[in-house]
Amino acid sequence: MIYKDFKNKKLSGLGLGAMRLPIVEGGSDAQIDEEQTARMVEYAMDHGINYFDTAYGYHDGQSESVMGKVLSRYPRESYYLATKFPGYDLSNMDKVESIFEEQLKKCGADYFDFYLFHNVYEKNIDPYMDEKYGIMEYLLKQKEAGRIRHLGFSCHGRYDTLKRFLDTYGKELEFCQIQLNYLDWKLQDAKAKVDLLNEYKIPIWVMEPLRGGKLAVLSEENTEKLRACRPDENIPAWGFRFLQSVPGVTMVLSGMSDLEQLMENTATFAEEKPLTAEEMEVLTEVADSMLDILPCTACRYCTSHCPKKLDIPTLLSLYNESRFNTTIITQMAVEAMPEDKRPSACVGCRSCEAVCPQMLKISEAMKDFAEKLEQPAGL
């Protein structure tokens, strides 16, 4: 296992995320298979993983309890435990103290090594920073008391949201967890977020390194391209090697759901093998081939001609994400907008199309996007 330095700690390069734990056969997401989970944690411990990431809402609220129970079999100083305050649900904003105490009890812990503001994004950033809720104030007091060792945040928000949170709390925050993989490098402009975090000297924690498993299996054509570069490297490993090539990445979390995935990923992290410039170019070609996006350049000619004053470049960026996979994150970003600024507000007048240098069919995109948002989303 490779290790990364963080605040005089040696963190395993790979962390075990507890969002996709094995569940009992035929059971619901809340019915975690504790026996299989225990075997996975044992294997992780035996092979050098020392970072375990859970959250209040994972597995319908059962992840913290199960992980706490399983980890209690090991000396507390032998691992690092991370969880998060569930501010993705706005009804929790005035419950930071009671939820924090509940989390300690569920995890059977006296302290958390790492604690995060969960999912800072457009809809909850104002409540997160609202002094009437006192969330930061309370968490800093817990840190001072030793019940939180390191404080950070996860962010699914867009660049401007990330920057705003850093501008406000950057001095208090020690790390940031973002969705980062070779597909979202362009699709969600993760590169700009990485550059921003490096500028603020905030270590990067990675979630969704394989895009929920979508980068674990590629088309035959793309598989052959990668194997021509590294014949002995499996396809999921390319996602991790990409991250080993990104400056500032300290922790890579993977939500592994069975022992086989854990064994394979642990083997990958036995050594660090960043990509060469040539290999990165090939991987970029693979990523580009997977994307079917509208080439909006954000020139904003369209916005000045829109009678509804829609932020068309932002909507098209979100639309491009939805074309790859309509996710809960995409839906949340749209729901954070006023109703009269969402894709459904487009009246199809085509005034925007008349001035678009790329000749994009924006009205058709807005209609399709609105329809996609009405469909159930995946993670």
C-alpha positions as MATLAB code, in Angstrom:
seq = 'MIYKDFKNKKLSGLGLGAMRLPIVEGGSDAQIDEEQTARMVEYAMDHGINYFDTAYGYHDGQSESVMGKVLSRYPRESYYLATKFPGYDLSNMDKVESIFEEQLKKCGADYFDFYLFHNVYEKNIDPYMDEKYGIMEYLLKQKEAGRIRHLGFSCHGRYDTLKRFLDTYGKELEFCQIQLNYLDWKLQDAKAKVDLLNEYKIPIWVMEPLRGGKLAVLSEENTEKLRACRPDENIPAWGFRFLQSVPGVTMVLSGMSDLEQLMENTATFAEEKPLTAEEMEVLTEVADSMLDILPCTACRYCTSHCPKKLDIPTLLSLYNESRFNTTIITQMAVEAMPEDKRPSACVGCRSCEAVCPQMLKISEAMKDFAEKLEQPAGL';
ca = [
       0.000    0.000    0.000;
       1.270    3.442   -0.892;
       0.852    6.158    1.738;
       0.397    9.917    1.584;
       1.548   12.455    4.143;
      -1.112   14.584    5.797;
      -0.590   16.593    8.999;
       2.020   14.180   10.386;
      -0.183   11.224    9.473;
       0.420    8.478    6.951;
      -2.837    7.909    5.081;
      -3.302    4.918    2.824;
      -3.529    6.060   -0.784;
      -6.804    4.138   -1.091;
      -9.651    4.619    1.365;
     -12.663    2.345    1.783;
     -15.892    4.223    1.148;
     -18.949    2.847    2.940;
     -21.645    4.079    0.554;
     -21.940    0.872   -1.481;
     -21.411   -1.873    1.081;
     -22.699   -5.375    0.282;
     -26.341   -5.928    1.189;
     -28.100   -9.150    2.077;
     -29.500  -11.062   -0.874;
     -32.865   -9.640   -1.871;
     -32.630   -6.963    0.800;
     -33.046   -3.200    0.684;
     -30.177   -0.721    0.728;
     -30.544   -0.456    4.508;
     -29.928   -4.173    4.991;
     -26.144   -4.287    4.966;
     -24.501   -7.702    4.989;
     -22.425   -7.294    8.156;
     -20.551  -10.561    7.704;
     -19.328   -9.640    4.210;
     -18.562   -6.107    5.339;
     -16.470   -7.474    8.219;
     -14.494   -9.643    5.808;
     -13.848   -6.638    3.576;
     -12.679   -4.504    6.501;
     -10.420   -7.313    7.694;
      -8.864   -7.627    4.234;
      -8.479   -3.847    4.005;
      -6.745   -3.690    7.378;
      -4.463   -6.618    6.536;
      -3.431   -4.943    3.275;
      -2.668   -1.489    4.616;
      -5.894    0.502    4.199;
      -6.311    2.714    7.246;
      -8.976    5.227    6.116;
     -12.697    4.428    6.329;
     -15.301    6.893    5.075;
     -18.972    6.773    6.010;
     -21.808    9.294    6.283;
     -25.065    9.922    8.130;
     -27.272    9.123    5.145;
     -25.433    6.199    3.551;
     -27.467    2.990    3.313;
     -30.574    4.738    4.635;
     -28.736    5.719    7.798;
     -27.248    2.306    8.584;
     -23.694    2.713    7.262;
     -22.335    4.509   10.331;
     -23.753    1.902   12.710;
     -22.412   -1.075   10.764;
     -18.997    0.469   10.185;
     -18.787    1.442   13.849;
     -19.615   -2.097   14.911;
     -17.136   -3.714   12.526;
     -14.315   -1.274   13.253;
     -14.774   -1.694   17.010;
     -12.917   -5.024   16.647;
      -9.705   -3.126   15.980;
      -7.612   -0.770   18.136;
      -8.923    2.762   17.677;
      -5.473    4.097   16.846;
      -5.087    1.584   13.978;
      -7.471    3.371   11.602;
      -8.885    6.758   10.653;
     -12.649    7.252   10.664;
     -14.409    9.887    8.574;
     -18.051   10.925    8.487;
     -20.059   13.994    7.524;
     -22.721   16.455    8.659;
     -25.781   15.869    6.409;
     -26.405   19.400    5.192;
     -27.579   18.081    1.833;
     -30.918   17.892    3.675;
     -31.828   21.479    4.581;
     -34.035   20.308    7.447;
     -30.865   19.261    9.307;
     -29.281   22.696    9.427;
     -30.502   23.487   12.958;
     -29.594   20.024   14.283;
     -25.817   20.012   14.089;
     -25.302   19.272   17.800;
     -27.853   16.471   18.093;
     -26.745   14.848   14.839;
     -23.069   15.010   15.783;
     -23.765   13.357   19.126;
     -25.892   10.714   17.394;
     -23.095   10.000   14.929;
     -20.551    9.449   17.703;
     -22.954    7.021   19.351;
     -23.736    5.160   16.110;
     -20.051    4.792   15.311;
     -19.167    3.857   18.879;
     -16.479    6.526   18.826;
     -15.211    9.244   21.135;
     -13.932   11.308   18.214;
     -13.791   11.459   14.433;
     -10.436   11.669   12.727;
     -11.997   13.450    9.750;
     -15.323   15.282    9.674;
     -16.865   16.997    6.659;
     -19.567   19.409    5.629;
     -21.408   16.987    3.341;
     -22.030   18.041   -0.258;
     -21.669   21.803   -0.413;
     -23.607   22.883   -3.493;
     -25.708   25.723   -4.843;
     -28.826   25.093   -2.771;
     -27.257   24.633    0.653;
     -24.208   26.901    0.659;
     -26.141   29.844    2.148;
     -27.655   27.787    5.014;
     -24.258   26.182    5.635;
     -22.760   29.651    6.106;
     -25.736   31.192    7.920;
     -24.561   32.210   11.399;
     -27.994   31.536   12.887;
     -27.344   27.802   12.479;
     -23.817   28.097   13.867;
     -22.576   24.990   12.052;
     -18.981   26.078   11.560;
     -18.844   27.549   15.063;
     -20.046   24.283   16.594;
     -17.711   22.082   14.549;
     -14.711   24.238   15.394;
     -15.566   23.855   19.082;
     -15.627   20.084   18.642;
     -12.263   20.283   16.951;
     -10.884   22.356   19.795;
     -12.208   19.729   22.217;
     -10.496   16.943   20.266;
     -13.719   15.306   19.097;
     -12.863   16.251   15.511;
      -9.224   15.928   14.550;
      -9.453   17.335   11.015;
     -12.255   19.379    9.441;
     -13.034   19.508    5.740;
     -15.884   19.425    3.231;
     -17.141   17.573    0.214;
     -18.420   19.513   -2.761;
     -20.566   18.572   -5.741;
     -21.177   22.232   -6.497;
     -19.842   24.122   -9.460;
     -16.589   26.074   -9.546;
     -18.064   29.360   -8.312;
     -19.719   27.612   -5.371;
     -16.497   25.870   -4.422;
     -14.580   29.148   -4.592;
     -17.159   30.969   -2.511;
     -16.958   28.373    0.263;
     -13.156   28.497    0.183;
     -13.153   32.295    0.261;
     -15.320   32.198    3.385;
     -13.910   29.223    5.290;
     -10.615   28.397    3.576;
      -8.563   29.082    6.704;
     -10.590   26.649    8.797;
     -10.804   23.816    6.262;
      -8.015   21.270    5.938;
      -9.120   19.163    2.967;
     -11.770   19.025    0.252;
     -13.456   15.993   -1.298;
     -14.549   16.362   -4.938;
     -15.813   14.128   -7.722;
     -12.715   13.534   -9.809;
     -12.011   11.082  -12.605;
     -10.750   11.219  -16.175;
     -14.246   11.642  -17.570;
     -15.266   14.521  -15.270;
     -11.919   16.207  -15.879;
     -13.740   17.892  -18.776;
     -17.382   16.986  -18.246;
     -17.662   18.662  -14.829;
     -14.587   20.870  -15.307;
     -12.883   19.038  -12.460;
      -9.547   20.327  -13.727;
     -10.521   23.887  -12.794;
     -11.552   22.717   -9.315;
      -8.241   20.903   -8.878;
      -6.348   24.038   -9.920;
      -8.388   26.117   -7.476;
      -7.772   23.761   -4.543;
      -4.061   23.654   -5.322;
      -4.050   27.440   -5.417;
      -5.574   27.473   -1.902;
      -3.168   24.693   -0.845;
      -6.099   22.471    0.152;
      -5.314   18.722   -0.129;
      -7.704   16.863   -2.424;
      -9.800   13.878   -1.423;
     -11.343   12.024   -4.381;
     -14.818   10.509   -4.629;
     -16.228    8.611   -7.618;
     -12.799    7.762   -9.073;
     -14.480    5.295  -11.449;
     -17.695    7.289  -11.949;
     -19.849    4.827  -10.019;
     -18.283    1.898  -11.874;
     -18.805    3.322  -15.351;
     -15.039    3.549  -15.906;
     -14.449   -0.012  -14.734;
     -15.637   -1.492  -18.031;
     -15.030    0.215  -21.372;
     -15.891   -0.532  -24.958;
     -13.748   -3.102  -26.745;
     -12.177   -0.371  -28.866;
     -11.195    1.776  -25.886;
     -10.016   -1.245  -23.937;
      -7.623   -2.148  -26.749;
      -6.259    1.409  -26.869;
      -5.351    1.288  -23.188;
      -3.983   -2.252  -23.305;
      -1.689   -1.248  -26.140;
      -0.074    1.193  -23.711;
      -0.021   -1.015  -20.618;
      -0.782   -4.659  -21.431;
      -0.711   -5.773  -17.795;
      -2.868   -2.966  -16.364;
      -6.550   -3.705  -15.818;
      -9.129   -1.157  -16.933;
     -10.226    0.087  -13.475;
      -6.570    0.703  -12.622;
      -6.382    3.363  -15.352;
      -8.822    5.468  -13.343;
      -6.563    5.249  -10.309;
      -3.343    5.802  -12.292;
      -4.924    8.970  -13.682;
      -5.503   10.213  -10.143;
      -1.936    9.336   -9.180;
      -0.943   11.777  -11.929;
      -3.009   14.716  -10.615;
      -1.150   17.184   -8.340;
      -2.671   17.652   -4.906;
      -4.515   14.332   -4.664;
      -3.963   12.848   -1.202;
      -6.830   10.409   -0.645;
      -8.716    8.305   -3.199;
     -11.986    6.845   -1.911;
     -13.637    3.920   -3.599;
     -17.104    2.658   -2.656;
     -16.348   -1.026   -3.100;
     -19.259   -3.420   -2.763;
     -17.551   -6.796   -2.641;
     -14.261   -8.434   -1.695;
     -13.199   -8.979   -5.292;
     -13.314   -5.245   -6.056;
     -11.421   -4.515   -2.863;
      -8.697   -7.043   -3.677;
      -8.269   -5.697   -7.198;
      -8.114   -2.054   -6.143;
      -5.794   -2.766   -3.228;
      -3.397   -4.498   -5.603;
      -3.390   -1.397   -7.809;
      -2.383    0.765   -4.849;
       0.538   -1.462   -3.982;
       2.607    0.936   -6.064;
       2.350    4.367   -7.617;
       2.531    4.359  -11.419;
       1.457    7.794  -12.746;
       0.730    8.145  -16.438;
       3.262    9.390  -18.931;
       2.388   12.304  -21.207;
       1.736    9.862  -24.040;
      -0.501    7.655  -21.884;
      -2.420   10.685  -20.665;
      -3.039   11.681  -24.272;
      -4.462    8.247  -25.063;
      -6.662    8.319  -21.970;
      -7.937   11.761  -22.961;
      -8.897   10.346  -26.351;
     -10.774    7.544  -24.613;
     -12.624   10.019  -22.401;
     -13.512   12.240  -25.349;
     -14.914    9.271  -27.255;
     -17.305    8.590  -24.378;
     -18.725   12.096  -24.361;
     -21.519   13.337  -26.566;
     -21.598   16.998  -25.652;
     -22.737   20.268  -27.167;
     -19.633   22.398  -27.804;
     -20.801   25.532  -26.009;
     -17.921   28.008  -25.577;
     -19.799   30.186  -23.048;
     -19.510   33.266  -25.246;
     -22.873   34.328  -23.750;
     -24.230   35.908  -26.936;
     -27.320   33.799  -26.301;
     -28.072   35.190  -22.846;
     -28.482   38.742  -24.083;
     -31.163   37.582  -26.527;
     -33.094   35.263  -24.221;
     -36.469   36.787  -23.246;
     -36.477   34.624  -20.092;
     -32.925   35.661  -19.160;
     -31.828   32.041  -18.774;
     -28.189   31.281  -17.970;
     -27.904   29.161  -21.104;
     -24.164   28.305  -20.887;
     -24.608   26.929  -17.359;
     -27.724   25.012  -18.373;
     -25.940   23.539  -21.396;
     -23.041   22.474  -19.193;
     -25.464   20.650  -16.893;
     -27.247   19.243  -19.940;
     -23.987   17.767  -21.190;
     -23.594   15.998  -17.863;
     -27.138   14.670  -18.077;
     -26.527   13.292  -21.563;
     -23.865   11.059  -20.112;
     -25.922   10.135  -17.071;
     -28.761   12.016  -15.378;
     -27.573   12.065  -11.775;
     -28.974   13.251   -8.491;
     -26.190   15.851   -8.465;
     -27.356   17.291  -11.798;
     -30.922   17.433  -10.514;
     -29.842   19.167   -7.311;
     -27.949   21.814   -9.264;
     -31.020   22.578  -11.343;
     -33.361   22.516   -8.350;
     -31.170   25.150   -6.711;
     -32.192   27.533   -9.483;
     -35.411   29.569   -9.395;
     -38.165   27.799  -11.331;
     -38.242   30.513  -13.963;
     -34.540   29.950  -14.687;
     -34.656   26.190  -15.251;
     -34.675   24.406  -18.639;
     -38.443   24.050  -18.462;
     -38.735   27.863  -18.600;
     -37.456   27.944  -22.182;
     -40.232   29.111  -24.518;
     -38.560   27.782  -27.661;
     -38.397   31.154  -29.398;
     -34.940   30.344  -30.864;
     -33.684   33.900  -30.374;
     -30.576   32.395  -28.787;
     -29.958   30.154  -31.801;
     -29.972   33.126  -34.137;
     -26.813   34.500  -32.493;
     -25.035   31.261  -31.476;
     -21.607   31.089  -33.217;
     -21.632   27.302  -32.804;
     -25.103   27.045  -34.364;
     -26.304   24.889  -31.483;
     -29.946   23.803  -31.344;
     -30.413   25.261  -27.897;
     -34.201   25.135  -27.783;
     -34.168   21.409  -28.541;
     -31.529   20.877  -25.862;
     -33.613   22.724  -23.250;
     -36.697   20.662  -24.094;
     -34.750   17.402  -23.912;
     -33.076   18.463  -20.658;
     -36.414   19.308  -19.046;
     -37.727   15.869  -20.006;
     -34.618   14.132  -18.629;
     -34.998   15.921  -15.315;
     -38.466   14.440  -14.911;
     -36.997   10.935  -15.025;
     -35.636    9.121  -11.938;
     -31.951    9.889  -11.466;
     -29.102    7.569  -10.634;
     -26.159    8.209   -8.365;
];
